[in-house]
Amino acid sequence: MTIKTPLLKYYLYYNDDNFLDRVHFAIIKLSNGNIESLKSAVNMAKKDWRDLLVCAEFATDVKAHITWADTTLYKYFFGGTILVTYKRTAFNLIKSLLIAPLPPAAVGLILLWLLQFFDKLWLFVAMVIAVIAIFVFMLYNAIFSDNIRFEITDDGMLNYYQMGKLKKSFDLSVSDCGYRLVQDANGGTDSLRLRITNAESGSTEIIHCEPLGRRQFSEMFEKLQSFSTVEPEHLN
């Protein structure tokens, strides 16, 4: 089969689904609901996809199309406009990255102490593997699992994202919200959980919100109160 367009050549070479999303959203944006503009955008993509991304203002930021889709397309398909967004703070990200090496370091010291009683090569190899595995797990949680975002729309929907993907949407008009806060000995936040219960089905979702920080979580929770009946659960 002969590949005629640079667009398909690029996709088949890099197998980048995010690239196709950028192109598709760029075509939709430039079409602006007009069939002729849509055809023109498609032809531009066939000739040179880079020109298409530049015209759609998606060229300099690989996530610009996501931002545009979250605002424009969401309103078109679901009828709501995003009022406010809450996401992980830079401070909490840095704190998580600094804490990530501590557990594997502690485990490594313990295993190193045990190694003096068991002079075995396999034990040393197992120790190295265990320390690396724990470090990778902690680093993954710090960078990806804690990468959360909440969006509240003007029609009373709460959208919860993790690692950039929509995990759950909640209709706040039929939801009861609460939270559980556990503080450490120094008064810091050790655990912060948002509880959302659907009043119709009785199902409950628990979402960890430590990455938001207490101040940002409090702001979000106050916003939720304007849409739902809130019964906060506060545990010191």
Residue frames as a rotation matrix with the C-alpha (Angstrom) as fourth column:
MET 1
0.580 0.814 0.000 0.00
0.814 -0.580 0.000 0.00
0.000 0.000 -1.000 0.00
THR 2
-0.394 -0.702 0.594 1.31
0.694 -0.651 -0.309 3.45
0.603 0.290 0.743 -0.92
ILE 3
0.193 0.373 -0.908 1.12
0.873 -0.487 -0.015 6.13
-0.447 -0.790 -0.419 1.76
LYS 4
0.096 -0.077 0.992 0.54
0.829 -0.545 -0.123 9.46
0.550 0.835 0.012 0.07
THR 5
0.668 0.281 0.689 0.18
-0.011 -0.922 0.386 11.95
0.744 -0.265 -0.614 2.90
PRO 6
-0.452 -0.859 0.239 2.75
-0.213 -0.156 -0.965 13.19
0.866 -0.487 -0.112 5.47
LEU 7
0.019 0.567 0.824 -0.02
-0.972 -0.184 0.148 12.89
0.235 -0.803 0.547 8.07
LEU 8
0.926 0.370 -0.079 -0.30
-0.353 0.920 0.171 9.11
0.136 -0.131 0.982 7.73
LYS 9
0.297 -0.903 -0.311 3.45
0.159 0.368 -0.916 8.71
0.942 0.222 0.253 7.41
TYR 10
-0.443 -0.455 0.773 3.98
-0.607 -0.482 -0.632 10.48
0.660 -0.749 -0.063 10.72
TYR 11
0.330 0.664 0.671 1.27
-0.944 0.235 0.232 8.51
-0.003 -0.710 0.705 12.51
LEU 12
0.936 0.050 -0.349 2.41
-0.112 0.981 -0.160 5.10
0.334 0.189 0.923 11.24
TYR 13
0.048 -0.994 -0.096 6.03
0.072 0.099 -0.992 5.87
0.996 0.041 0.076 12.09
TYR 14
-0.723 -0.381 0.576 5.49
-0.451 -0.372 -0.811 7.19
0.524 -0.846 0.097 15.63
ASN 15
-0.302 0.716 -0.630 2.15
0.541 0.673 0.504 5.44
0.785 -0.189 -0.591 16.41
ASP 16
-0.970 -0.118 -0.215 1.15
0.241 -0.611 -0.754 8.51
-0.043 -0.783 0.621 18.43
ASP 17
-0.178 0.983 0.050 -2.56
0.951 0.159 0.264 8.60
0.251 0.094 -0.963 19.28
ASN 18
0.101 0.168 -0.981 -2.16
0.602 -0.795 -0.074 12.01
-0.792 -0.583 -0.182 20.94
PHE 19
-0.841 -0.458 -0.288 -0.95
0.023 -0.562 0.827 13.34
-0.541 0.689 0.483 17.60
LEU 20
-0.711 0.641 0.288 -4.14
0.544 0.243 0.803 12.17
0.445 0.728 -0.522 15.88
ASP 21
0.146 0.762 -0.631 -6.23
0.969 -0.238 -0.064 13.80
-0.199 -0.602 -0.773 18.61
ARG 22
-0.331 -0.353 -0.875 -4.43
0.252 -0.927 0.278 17.09
-0.909 -0.128 0.396 17.99
VAL 23
-0.998 -0.066 0.017 -5.15
0.029 -0.183 0.983 16.85
-0.062 0.981 0.185 14.26
HIS 24
-0.419 0.908 0.024 -8.80
0.808 0.360 0.466 15.86
0.415 0.215 -0.884 14.73
PHE 25
0.196 0.484 -0.853 -9.48
0.837 -0.535 -0.112 18.64
-0.510 -0.692 -0.510 17.21
ALA 26
-0.636 -0.485 -0.600 -7.67
0.091 -0.819 0.566 21.14
-0.767 0.305 0.565 14.99
ILE 27
-0.895 0.360 0.261 -9.94
0.315 0.099 0.944 20.18
0.314 0.928 -0.202 12.07
ILE 28
-0.009 0.945 -0.328 -13.04
0.975 0.080 0.205 20.53
0.220 -0.318 -0.922 14.25
LYS 29
-0.034 -0.060 -0.998 -11.89
0.602 -0.798 0.027 23.90
-0.798 -0.599 0.063 15.59
LEU 30
-0.840 -0.379 -0.389 -11.10
-0.054 -0.655 0.754 25.34
-0.541 0.654 0.529 12.16
SER 31
-0.702 0.637 0.320 -14.35
0.628 0.341 0.699 24.01
0.336 0.691 -0.639 10.65
ASN 32
-0.948 0.302 -0.105 -16.37
-0.176 -0.768 -0.616 26.14
-0.267 -0.565 0.781 13.11
GLY 33
-0.250 0.921 0.298 -19.53
0.118 0.335 -0.935 24.22
-0.961 -0.199 -0.192 12.18
ASN 34
0.388 0.337 -0.858 -19.19
-0.743 -0.437 -0.508 24.94
-0.546 0.834 0.081 8.47
ILE 35
0.751 -0.022 0.660 -18.95
0.219 0.951 -0.219 22.04
-0.623 0.309 0.719 5.98
GLU 36
0.855 -0.460 0.242 -16.77
0.148 -0.230 -0.962 23.98
0.498 0.858 -0.129 3.51
SER 37
0.367 -0.731 0.576 -14.38
-0.879 -0.475 -0.043 25.02
0.305 -0.490 -0.816 6.28
LEU 38
0.525 -0.118 0.843 -14.28
-0.432 0.816 0.383 21.38
-0.733 -0.566 0.378 7.38
LYS 39
0.891 -0.185 0.415 -13.27
0.440 0.582 -0.684 20.24
-0.114 0.792 0.600 3.88
SER 40
0.666 -0.661 0.345 -10.63
-0.286 -0.654 -0.700 22.97
0.689 0.368 -0.625 3.75
ALA 41
0.348 -0.521 0.779 -9.20
-0.922 -0.041 0.385 21.89
-0.168 -0.853 -0.494 7.12
VAL 42
0.697 -0.052 0.716 -9.10
0.015 0.998 0.058 18.24
-0.717 -0.030 0.696 6.02
ASN 43
0.869 -0.381 0.316 -7.25
0.366 0.067 -0.928 19.20
0.333 0.922 0.198 2.83
MET 44
0.495 -0.708 0.503 -4.78
-0.706 -0.666 -0.242 21.24
0.506 -0.236 -0.830 4.84
ALA 45
0.454 -0.284 0.845 -4.15
-0.646 0.548 0.531 18.24
-0.614 -0.787 0.065 7.09
LYS 46
0.844 -0.099 0.527 -3.48
0.366 0.825 -0.431 16.07
-0.392 0.556 0.732 4.04
LYS 47
0.753 -0.566 0.335 -1.01
0.091 -0.413 -0.906 18.56
0.651 0.713 -0.260 2.57
ASP 48
-0.453 -0.891 0.011 0.89
0.139 -0.083 -0.987 19.49
0.881 -0.446 0.161 5.74
TRP 49
0.371 0.666 -0.647 -0.48
0.711 0.245 0.660 18.74
0.598 -0.705 -0.382 9.22
ARG 50
-0.444 -0.616 -0.651 1.95
0.885 -0.417 -0.208 21.27
-0.144 -0.668 0.730 10.73
ASP 51
-0.889 0.201 0.411 0.19
-0.008 -0.905 0.426 24.15
0.457 0.376 0.806 8.98
LEU 52
0.070 0.978 -0.197 -3.09
0.215 0.178 0.960 22.83
0.974 -0.109 -0.198 10.36
LEU 53
0.215 -0.040 -0.976 -1.81
0.958 0.204 0.203 22.84
0.191 -0.978 0.082 13.96
VAL 54
-0.825 -0.544 -0.153 -0.40
0.560 -0.823 -0.093 26.33
-0.076 -0.163 0.984 13.55
CYS 55
-0.636 0.647 0.419 -3.70
-0.116 -0.618 0.778 27.70
0.762 0.446 0.469 12.23
ALA 56
0.393 0.830 -0.396 -5.58
0.270 0.308 0.912 26.05
0.879 -0.465 -0.103 15.10
GLU 57
0.182 -0.451 0.873 -3.02
-0.773 -0.615 -0.156 27.38
0.608 -0.646 -0.461 17.63
PHE 58
0.954 0.132 0.268 -2.15
-0.267 0.776 0.571 23.82
-0.133 -0.616 0.776 18.73
ALA 59
0.675 -0.703 -0.225 1.43
0.027 0.328 -0.944 23.82
0.738 0.631 0.240 17.44
THR 60
-0.145 -0.853 0.501 3.45
-0.503 -0.373 -0.780 25.05
0.852 -0.365 -0.375 20.43
ASP 61
-0.470 0.073 0.880 1.70
-0.851 0.227 -0.474 23.09
-0.234 -0.971 -0.044 23.19
VAL 62
-0.852 0.072 -0.519 0.99
-0.194 0.876 0.441 19.35
0.486 0.476 -0.733 22.85
LYS 63
-0.657 0.652 -0.377 -1.90
0.737 0.450 -0.505 19.70
-0.159 -0.610 -0.777 25.32
ALA 64
-0.891 0.310 -0.331 -3.49
-0.316 -0.948 -0.034 22.83
-0.325 0.074 0.943 23.85
HIS 65
-0.579 0.705 -0.409 -6.12
-0.352 0.236 0.906 20.74
0.735 0.669 0.112 22.08
ILE 66
-0.447 0.394 -0.803 -7.14
0.755 0.648 -0.102 19.18
0.480 -0.652 -0.587 25.40
THR 67
-0.770 0.119 -0.627 -7.63
0.364 -0.724 -0.586 22.59
-0.524 -0.679 0.514 26.98
TRP 68
-0.795 0.481 -0.369 -9.70
-0.605 -0.596 0.527 23.72
0.034 0.643 0.765 24.03
ALA 69
-0.488 0.619 -0.615 -11.80
0.021 0.713 0.701 20.52
0.873 0.329 -0.361 24.02
ASP 70
-0.642 0.199 -0.741 -12.39
0.761 0.285 -0.583 20.74
0.095 -0.938 -0.334 27.78
THR 71
-0.692 0.361 -0.625 -13.94
0.030 -0.851 -0.525 24.17
-0.721 -0.382 0.578 27.38
THR 72
-0.558 0.444 -0.702 -15.49
-0.811 -0.470 0.348 24.37
-0.175 0.763 0.622 23.89
LEU 73
-0.577 0.320 -0.751 -16.43
-0.308 0.767 0.563 20.77
0.756 0.557 -0.344 23.14
TYR 74
-0.862 0.270 -0.428 -17.63
0.506 0.491 -0.709 20.06
0.019 -0.828 -0.560 26.65
LYS 75
-0.614 0.654 -0.442 -20.07
-0.271 -0.700 -0.661 22.95
-0.742 -0.286 0.607 26.46
TYR 76
-0.498 0.411 -0.763 -21.26
-0.852 -0.070 0.519 21.81
0.160 0.909 0.385 23.02
PHE 77
-0.539 0.224 -0.812 -21.93
-0.083 0.945 0.316 18.17
0.838 0.237 -0.491 23.98
PHE 78
-0.507 0.262 -0.821 -22.96
0.797 0.506 -0.331 18.48
0.328 -0.822 -0.465 27.61
GLY 79
0.328 0.768 0.550 -24.37
0.536 -0.630 0.562 22.00
0.778 0.110 -0.618 27.80
GLY 80
0.854 -0.033 -0.519 -22.26
0.479 -0.337 0.810 23.14
-0.202 -0.941 -0.272 30.75
THR 81
0.519 -0.730 0.445 -19.48
-0.119 -0.576 -0.808 25.66
0.847 0.366 -0.386 31.06
ILE 82
0.084 -0.584 -0.807 -16.56
0.858 0.455 -0.240 25.02
0.507 -0.672 0.539 33.37
LEU 83
0.899 0.303 0.316 -16.79
0.094 -0.839 0.536 27.49
0.428 -0.452 -0.783 36.23
VAL 84
0.445 -0.759 0.474 -13.66
-0.895 -0.355 0.272 26.60
-0.038 -0.545 -0.837 38.14
THR 85
0.609 -0.365 -0.704 -10.85
-0.024 0.878 -0.477 24.04
0.793 0.308 0.526 38.08
TYR 86
0.610 -0.448 0.654 -8.91
-0.761 -0.098 0.642 22.63
-0.223 -0.889 -0.401 41.04
LYS 87
0.761 -0.411 -0.502 -5.74
0.004 0.777 -0.629 20.63
0.648 0.477 0.593 40.57
ARG 88
0.591 -0.601 -0.539 -2.61
0.807 0.431 0.404 19.46
-0.011 -0.673 0.739 42.35
THR 89
0.952 -0.277 -0.129 -0.44
-0.252 -0.951 0.181 22.27
-0.173 -0.140 -0.975 43.62
ALA 90
0.476 -0.857 -0.196 3.22
-0.242 0.087 -0.967 22.61
0.845 0.508 -0.166 42.65
PHE 91
-0.111 -0.503 0.857 4.15
-0.964 -0.157 -0.217 22.56
0.243 -0.850 -0.467 46.34
ASN 92
0.483 0.381 0.788 2.52
-0.626 0.780 0.007 19.16
-0.612 -0.497 0.615 46.87
LEU 93
0.954 -0.209 -0.215 4.19
-0.055 0.582 -0.811 17.77
0.295 0.786 0.544 43.76
ILE 94
0.101 -0.978 0.181 7.63
-0.517 -0.207 -0.830 18.86
0.850 -0.010 -0.527 45.00
LYS 95
-0.032 -0.052 0.998 6.87
-0.988 0.155 -0.024 17.49
-0.153 -0.987 -0.056 48.46
SER 96
0.844 0.415 0.340 5.84
-0.356 0.907 -0.223 14.13
-0.401 0.067 0.914 47.01
LEU 97
0.739 -0.628 -0.246 9.02
-0.068 0.293 -0.954 13.96
0.671 0.721 0.174 44.91
LEU 98
-0.137 -0.810 0.570 11.15
-0.770 -0.275 -0.576 14.71
0.623 -0.518 -0.586 47.97
ILE 99
0.133 0.277 0.952 9.37
-0.891 0.453 -0.007 12.09
-0.433 -0.848 0.307 50.06
ALA 100
0.807 0.328 -0.492 9.46
-0.556 0.703 -0.444 9.39
0.200 0.632 0.749 47.35
PRO 101
0.062 -0.848 -0.527 13.10
-0.341 0.478 -0.809 8.26
0.938 0.230 -0.259 48.03
LEU 102
-0.246 -0.234 0.940 12.60
-0.947 -0.149 -0.285 7.94
0.207 -0.961 -0.185 51.81
PRO 103
0.646 0.539 0.540 10.69
-0.665 0.746 0.050 4.59
-0.375 -0.391 0.840 52.02
PRO 104
0.883 -0.357 -0.305 13.07
0.072 0.745 -0.663 2.73
0.464 0.564 0.684 49.65
ALA 105
-0.041 -0.933 0.358 16.03
-0.467 -0.299 -0.832 4.23
0.883 -0.201 -0.424 51.50
ALA 106
0.030 0.137 0.990 14.64
-0.994 0.110 0.015 2.96
-0.107 -0.985 0.139 54.83
VAL 107
0.923 0.334 0.194 14.00
-0.303 0.937 -0.171 -0.51
-0.239 0.099 0.966 53.39
GLY 108
0.612 -0.759 -0.223 17.48
-0.067 0.230 -0.971 -0.51
0.788 0.609 0.090 51.86
LEU 109
-0.181 -0.687 0.703 19.10
-0.815 -0.295 -0.498 0.26
0.550 -0.664 -0.507 55.21
ILE 110
0.369 0.405 0.837 17.18
-0.821 0.564 0.088 -2.55
-0.437 -0.719 0.540 56.91
LEU 111
0.999 0.018 -0.037 18.09
-0.035 0.842 -0.539 -5.04
0.021 0.540 0.842 54.22
LEU 112
0.326 -0.944 0.054 21.68
-0.328 -0.166 -0.930 -3.87
0.887 0.285 -0.363 54.28
TRP 113
-0.104 -0.292 0.951 21.77
-0.993 -0.017 -0.114 -4.55
0.049 -0.956 -0.288 58.01
LEU 114
0.695 0.439 0.569 20.34
-0.475 0.875 -0.094 -8.04
-0.539 -0.205 0.817 57.46
LEU 115
0.836 -0.373 -0.403 22.90
-0.279 0.343 -0.897 -8.70
0.473 0.862 0.182 54.77
GLN 116
-0.089 -0.932 0.351 25.72
-0.879 -0.092 -0.468 -8.82
0.469 -0.351 -0.811 57.31
PHE 117
-0.112 0.124 0.986 24.12
-0.736 0.657 -0.166 -11.91
-0.668 -0.744 0.018 58.87
PHE 118
0.548 0.329 0.769 23.44
0.265 0.804 -0.532 -13.65
-0.794 0.495 0.354 55.56
ASP 119
-0.243 -0.757 -0.606 26.35
-0.505 -0.434 0.746 -13.47
-0.828 0.488 -0.277 53.17
LYS 120
-0.103 0.336 0.936 24.35
0.652 0.734 -0.191 -14.47
-0.751 0.591 -0.294 50.13
LEU 121
-0.957 -0.290 -0.033 24.56
0.149 -0.582 0.799 -13.01
-0.251 0.760 0.600 46.64
TRP 122
-0.492 0.836 0.243 20.89
0.648 0.165 0.743 -13.73
0.581 0.524 -0.623 45.94
LEU 123
0.212 0.551 -0.807 19.91
0.944 -0.331 0.022 -11.74
-0.255 -0.766 -0.590 49.03
PHE 124
-0.510 -0.484 -0.711 21.87
0.270 -0.875 0.402 -8.74
-0.817 0.013 0.577 47.77
VAL 125
-0.958 0.192 0.213 20.20
0.189 -0.138 0.972 -8.98
0.216 0.972 0.096 44.35
ALA 126
-0.111 0.974 -0.196 16.76
0.888 0.186 0.420 -9.30
0.446 -0.128 -0.886 45.98
MET 127
-0.013 0.029 -0.999 17.55
0.752 -0.659 -0.029 -6.26
-0.659 -0.752 -0.013 48.13
VAL 128
-0.864 -0.370 -0.342 18.45
0.056 -0.745 0.665 -4.13
-0.501 0.555 0.664 45.11
ILE 129
-0.739 0.644 0.198 15.32
0.385 0.163 0.909 -5.23
0.553 0.748 -0.368 43.23
ALA 130
0.046 0.792 -0.609 13.10
0.994 0.024 0.107 -4.52
0.100 -0.610 -0.786 46.25
VAL 131
-0.262 -0.229 -0.938 14.54
0.489 -0.869 0.075 -1.03
-0.832 -0.439 0.339 46.76
ILE 132
-0.989 -0.121 -0.090 14.21
-0.021 -0.478 0.878 -0.17
-0.150 0.870 0.470 43.07
ALA 133
-0.506 0.862 0.034 10.63
0.641 0.350 0.683 -1.50
0.577 0.368 -0.730 42.94
ILE 134
0.118 0.541 -0.833 9.59
0.946 -0.317 -0.072 0.54
-0.303 -0.779 -0.549 45.98
PHE 135
-0.551 -0.407 -0.729 11.24
0.214 -0.913 0.348 3.67
-0.807 0.036 0.590 44.59
VAL 136
-0.966 0.219 0.140 9.53
0.117 -0.114 0.987 3.27
0.232 0.969 0.085 41.20
PHE 137
-0.186 0.950 -0.250 6.18
0.895 0.269 0.356 2.73
0.406 -0.158 -0.900 42.93
MET 138
0.055 0.163 -0.985 6.59
0.745 -0.663 -0.068 5.84
-0.664 -0.730 -0.158 45.09
LEU 139
-0.797 -0.418 -0.437 7.75
0.029 -0.748 0.662 7.90
-0.604 0.515 0.608 42.11
TYR 140
-0.772 0.584 0.252 4.81
0.446 0.214 0.869 6.70
0.453 0.783 -0.426 40.00
ASN 141
0.105 0.843 -0.527 2.37
0.994 -0.071 0.085 7.72
0.034 -0.533 -0.846 42.73
ALA 142
-0.175 -0.258 -0.950 4.03
0.488 -0.861 0.144 11.12
-0.855 -0.438 0.276 43.13
ILE 143
-0.885 -0.295 -0.360 4.07
-0.138 -0.573 0.808 11.96
-0.444 0.765 0.467 39.43
PHE 144
-0.830 0.518 -0.204 1.04
-0.116 0.198 0.973 10.18
0.545 0.832 -0.104 37.98
SER 145
-0.349 0.758 -0.551 -1.43
0.804 0.544 0.239 8.80
0.481 -0.360 -0.800 40.55
ASP 146
-0.211 0.222 -0.952 -1.48
0.763 -0.571 -0.303 12.10
-0.611 -0.790 -0.049 42.46
ASN 147
-0.990 -0.111 -0.084 -2.01
0.027 -0.742 0.670 14.05
-0.137 0.662 0.737 39.25
ILE 148
-0.325 0.946 0.016 -5.68
0.919 0.320 -0.229 14.87
-0.222 -0.060 -0.973 39.87
ARG 149
-0.992 0.102 0.073 -8.03
-0.077 -0.954 0.289 17.61
0.099 0.281 0.955 38.69
PHE 150
-0.339 0.935 -0.102 -11.60
0.794 0.227 -0.564 18.61
-0.504 -0.273 -0.819 39.50
GLU 151
-0.956 0.145 0.255 -13.89
0.049 -0.779 0.625 20.71
0.289 0.610 0.737 37.35
ILE 152
-0.404 0.879 -0.253 -17.21
0.562 0.019 -0.827 22.22
-0.722 -0.476 -0.502 38.45
THR 153
-0.802 0.166 0.574 -19.57
0.504 -0.328 0.799 23.31
0.321 0.930 0.179 35.68
ASP 154
-0.870 0.461 0.174 -22.38
-0.491 -0.840 -0.229 25.84
0.040 -0.285 0.958 35.74
ASP 155
0.033 0.922 -0.385 -24.99
-0.675 0.304 0.672 23.09
0.737 0.238 0.633 35.32
GLY 156
0.421 0.179 0.889 -23.96
-0.901 0.196 0.387 21.42
-0.105 -0.964 0.244 38.58
MET 157
0.922 -0.203 -0.330 -21.59
0.096 0.945 -0.314 18.69
0.376 0.258 0.890 37.40
LEU 158
0.478 -0.833 0.277 -18.35
-0.709 -0.180 0.682 17.71
-0.519 -0.522 -0.677 39.10
ASN 159
0.876 -0.260 -0.407 -15.79
-0.170 0.622 -0.764 16.09
0.452 0.738 0.501 36.81
TYR 160
0.619 -0.677 0.399 -12.91
-0.420 0.144 0.896 14.15
-0.664 -0.722 -0.195 38.36
TYR 161
0.783 -0.453 -0.426 -9.74
-0.354 0.237 -0.904 13.59
0.511 0.859 0.025 36.32
GLN 162
0.607 -0.705 0.367 -6.72
-0.200 0.312 0.929 11.45
-0.769 -0.637 0.049 37.11
MET 163
-0.358 -0.861 0.362 -3.58
0.337 0.243 0.910 11.51
-0.871 0.447 0.203 34.96
GLY 164
-0.805 0.007 -0.593 -5.42
-0.437 -0.682 0.586 13.74
-0.401 0.731 0.552 32.49
LYS 165
-0.790 0.545 -0.281 -8.27
0.093 0.559 0.824 11.26
0.606 0.624 -0.492 31.93
LEU 166
-0.209 0.818 0.536 -11.87
-0.882 -0.394 0.258 11.69
0.423 -0.419 0.804 33.02
LYS 167
-0.966 -0.185 -0.181 -12.51
-0.081 0.881 -0.466 9.10
0.246 -0.435 -0.866 35.73
LYS 168
-0.416 0.854 -0.313 -15.98
0.908 0.371 -0.195 10.06
-0.051 -0.365 -0.929 36.93
SER 169
-0.748 0.312 0.586 -18.67
-0.118 -0.931 0.345 12.70
0.653 0.189 0.733 36.57
PHE 170
-0.667 0.506 -0.546 -21.09
0.731 0.307 -0.609 13.50
-0.141 -0.806 -0.575 39.40
ASP 171
-0.151 0.723 0.674 -24.44
0.324 -0.608 0.725 15.23
0.934 0.328 -0.143 39.21
LEU 172
-0.931 -0.359 -0.057 -24.28
0.177 -0.310 -0.934 17.45
0.318 -0.880 0.352 42.28
SER 173
-0.415 0.848 0.330 -28.02
-0.783 -0.518 0.346 18.11
0.464 -0.115 0.878 42.25
VAL 174
0.701 0.652 -0.291 -28.63
-0.433 0.713 0.552 14.51
0.567 -0.261 0.782 43.40
SER 175
0.101 -0.781 -0.616 -25.48
0.455 0.587 -0.670 14.09
0.885 -0.212 0.414 45.47
ASP 176
0.995 0.038 0.088 -24.58
-0.066 -0.395 0.916 14.50
0.070 -0.918 -0.391 49.11
CYS 177
0.305 -0.952 0.008 -20.96
0.115 0.029 -0.993 15.51
0.945 0.303 0.118 49.68
GLY 178
0.988 -0.107 0.115 -18.80
-0.131 -0.158 0.979 15.21
-0.087 -0.982 -0.170 52.74
TYR 179
0.333 -0.928 -0.165 -15.16
-0.384 0.026 -0.923 14.95
0.861 0.371 -0.347 53.62
ARG 180
0.940 -0.169 -0.295 -12.84
0.340 0.529 0.778 13.17
0.025 -0.832 0.555 56.03
LEU 181
0.458 -0.801 0.385 -9.75
-0.400 -0.573 -0.715 14.96
0.794 0.173 -0.583 57.27
VAL 182
0.846 -0.321 -0.426 -7.06
0.532 0.557 0.637 13.27
0.033 -0.766 0.642 59.34
GLN 183
0.725 -0.597 0.342 -4.28
-0.509 -0.800 -0.318 15.47
0.464 0.057 -0.884 60.71
ASP 184
0.193 -0.754 -0.628 -0.81
0.481 0.630 -0.610 14.41
0.855 -0.184 0.484 61.74
ALA 185
0.244 -0.134 -0.960 0.85
0.968 -0.015 0.249 15.28
-0.048 -0.991 0.126 65.07
ASN 186
-0.720 -0.620 -0.311 2.14
0.589 -0.784 0.197 18.59
-0.366 -0.042 0.930 63.67
GLY 187
-0.063 0.803 -0.593 -1.26
0.015 -0.593 -0.805 19.72
-0.998 -0.060 0.025 62.44
GLY 188
-0.689 -0.225 -0.689 -0.53
-0.657 -0.207 0.725 18.94
-0.305 0.952 -0.005 58.82
THR 189
0.410 0.879 -0.243 -2.81
-0.893 0.333 -0.303 17.01
-0.185 0.341 0.922 56.47
ASP 190
-0.586 -0.582 0.564 -2.19
-0.491 0.809 0.324 13.29
-0.644 -0.087 -0.760 56.68
SER 191
-0.775 0.427 0.466 -5.33
0.613 0.687 0.390 12.17
-0.154 0.588 -0.794 54.87
LEU 192
-0.542 0.627 -0.560 -8.03
-0.463 -0.778 -0.424 14.10
-0.702 0.029 0.712 53.01
ARG 193
-0.863 0.299 0.407 -10.93
0.477 0.747 0.463 12.25
-0.165 0.594 -0.787 51.40
LEU 194
-0.643 0.724 -0.250 -13.93
-0.757 -0.650 0.066 13.59
-0.115 0.232 0.966 49.51
ARG 195
-0.776 0.482 0.407 -17.10
0.373 0.871 -0.321 11.51
-0.509 -0.098 -0.855 49.89
ILE 196
-0.645 0.610 -0.460 -19.84
-0.763 -0.544 0.348 11.78
-0.038 0.576 0.816 47.24
THR 197
-0.763 0.476 0.436 -23.06
0.268 0.848 -0.458 9.81
-0.588 -0.233 -0.775 47.72
ASN 198
-0.841 0.540 -0.032 -25.72
-0.193 -0.244 0.950 9.59
0.506 0.805 0.309 45.04
ALA 199
-0.665 0.621 0.416 -29.05
-0.616 -0.140 -0.776 10.17
-0.423 -0.772 0.475 46.78
GLU 200
0.262 0.816 -0.515 -30.94
-0.965 0.238 -0.114 8.19
0.030 0.526 0.850 44.14
SER 201
0.397 -0.171 -0.902 -28.82
-0.311 0.900 -0.307 5.05
0.864 0.402 0.304 43.85
GLY 202
0.969 -0.043 0.242 -27.16
-0.232 0.168 0.958 5.17
-0.082 -0.985 0.153 47.27
SER 203
0.577 -0.816 0.026 -23.72
0.741 0.510 -0.437 4.55
0.344 0.272 0.899 45.74
THR 204
0.903 -0.340 -0.263 -20.76
-0.082 -0.737 0.671 6.27
-0.422 -0.584 -0.693 47.38
GLU 205
0.582 -0.784 0.215 -17.43
0.487 0.125 -0.865 7.32
0.651 0.608 0.454 45.87
ILE 206
0.785 -0.458 -0.418 -14.37
0.251 -0.381 0.890 8.15
-0.567 -0.803 -0.184 47.96
ILE 207
0.686 -0.561 0.462 -11.69
0.427 -0.204 -0.881 10.29
0.589 0.802 0.100 46.29
HIS 208
0.241 -0.685 -0.687 -8.33
0.888 -0.130 0.442 11.12
-0.392 -0.717 0.577 47.85
CYS 209
0.801 0.193 0.567 -7.66
0.439 -0.833 -0.337 14.86
0.407 0.519 -0.751 47.64
GLU 210
0.528 -0.658 -0.537 -4.35
0.567 -0.198 0.800 15.34
-0.632 -0.727 0.268 49.48
PRO 211
-0.343 -0.752 0.564 -2.63
0.931 -0.192 0.310 16.63
-0.125 0.631 0.766 46.31
LEU 212
0.322 0.532 0.783 -5.00
0.618 -0.745 0.252 19.63
0.717 0.403 -0.569 46.26
GLY 213
-0.837 -0.545 0.046 -3.87
0.289 -0.512 -0.809 20.86
0.464 -0.664 0.586 49.67
ARG 214
-0.455 0.684 -0.570 -6.22
0.838 0.111 -0.535 21.95
-0.302 -0.721 -0.623 52.45
ARG 215
-0.534 0.241 -0.811 -6.74
-0.100 -0.970 -0.222 25.52
-0.840 -0.037 0.542 51.26
GLN 216
-0.781 0.218 -0.585 -7.69
-0.617 -0.126 0.777 24.58
0.096 0.968 0.233 47.70
PHE 217
-0.760 0.529 -0.378 -9.83
0.471 0.848 0.241 21.68
0.448 0.005 -0.894 48.91
SER 218
-0.503 0.573 -0.647 -11.72
0.585 -0.325 -0.743 24.02
-0.636 -0.752 -0.172 51.25
GLU 219
-0.609 0.248 -0.753 -12.42
-0.545 -0.821 0.171 26.38
-0.576 0.515 0.635 48.35
MET 220
-0.811 0.290 -0.509 -13.68
-0.313 0.520 0.795 23.49
0.495 0.803 -0.331 46.23
PHE 221
-0.705 0.544 -0.455 -15.84
0.696 0.653 -0.299 22.15
0.134 -0.527 -0.839 49.04
GLU 222
-0.521 0.509 -0.685 -17.47
0.108 -0.757 -0.645 25.54
-0.847 -0.410 0.339 49.56
LYS 223
-0.670 0.246 -0.700 -18.26
-0.736 -0.342 0.584 25.59
-0.096 0.907 0.410 45.85
LEU 224
-0.832 0.353 -0.428 -19.86
0.171 0.897 0.407 22.15
0.527 0.266 -0.807 46.11
GLN 225
-0.725 0.543 -0.423 -22.12
0.509 0.008 -0.861 23.43
-0.464 -0.840 -0.282 48.87
SER 226
-0.548 0.519 -0.656 -23.85
-0.563 -0.809 -0.170 25.75
-0.619 0.276 0.735 46.43
PHE 227
-0.432 0.357 -0.828 -24.97
-0.770 0.332 0.545 22.76
0.469 0.873 0.132 44.35
SER 228
-0.111 0.333 -0.936 -25.66
0.134 0.939 0.318 20.03
0.985 -0.090 -0.149 46.89
THR 229
0.802 0.368 0.471 -26.71
-0.453 -0.140 0.880 19.29
0.390 -0.919 0.055 50.45
VAL 230
-0.053 -0.960 -0.276 -23.45
-0.229 0.281 -0.932 18.84
0.972 0.014 -0.235 52.30
GLU 231
0.951 0.248 0.187 -22.97
-0.246 0.237 0.940 16.87
0.188 -0.940 0.286 55.49
PRO 232
0.193 -0.977 -0.087 -19.25
-0.597 -0.047 -0.801 17.19
0.779 0.207 -0.592 56.26
GLU 233
0.954 -0.063 -0.295 -17.52
0.254 0.694 0.674 14.53
0.162 -0.717 0.678 58.29
HIS 234
0.405 -0.822 0.400 -14.46
-0.521 -0.567 -0.637 16.01
0.751 0.049 -0.658 59.98
LEU 235
0.911 -0.173 -0.375 -12.07
0.377 0.716 0.587 13.76
0.167 -0.676 0.717 61.86
ASN 236
0.616 -0.729 0.299 -9.11
-0.743 -0.663 -0.087 15.31
0.262 -0.168 -0.950 63.71
